[in-house]
Amino acid sequence: MEYLWIILAVVIVWVVYVFNRFVSLRNRTVEAWADIEVQLKRRYDLIPNLVNSVKGYATHESSAFENVTKARSVAMGATGPTGAHAQAENMLSGALKSLFAVAEAYPDLKANQNFLALQNELSDTENKIQAARRFYNSNVRDLNISVESFPGNIVAGVFKFSKKEFFDLADNDVAQNPVEVKF
């Protein structure tokens, strides 16, 4: 009978340990997603200033401005790390690329200090988004491995811990449209 109590105590301690590990992994994943949202908000806040800088030089390029504005609105409305949110962010990235392509046609704009500062700030923000996304995805990977691995999957099922989606921003444009170098 004494051995039974010892085994029961070990099982209880193990379940508590595994449960707490799942809570920790879930909370790190939520924190990592919050980091992504902070950087995305920073990006959304920069875009109107960038668009206004370009508008002053390229008034007849209204379709590029409308596309960026529309893509920004869609991306801001998307929530959570779902495929729809990633698709909205990809659409915004494409619209920003077209805006920078418009800016390339205006040498005065490319030399404008305000535009250059905004462009550098946006580039820095994009790098921070990539870092935050990698951090989030590594936390999701750890959580998903724990949820799927035996015997932890039993505890995960009992306490309703579930897998999370990765936040993938596929850059298909780069694969389909290689960068063209002109001299």
Secondary structure, 3 states (H helix, E strand, C coil): CHHHHHHHHHHHHHHHHHHHHHHHHHHHHHHHHHHHHHHHHHHHHHHHHHHHHHHCCCCCCHHHHHHHHHHHHHHHHCCCCCHHHHHHHHHHHHHHHHHHHHHHCCHHHHHCHHHHHHHHHHHHHHHHHHHHHHHHHHHHHHHHHHHHCCCHHHHHHHCCCCCCCCCCCCCHHHHHCCCCCCC
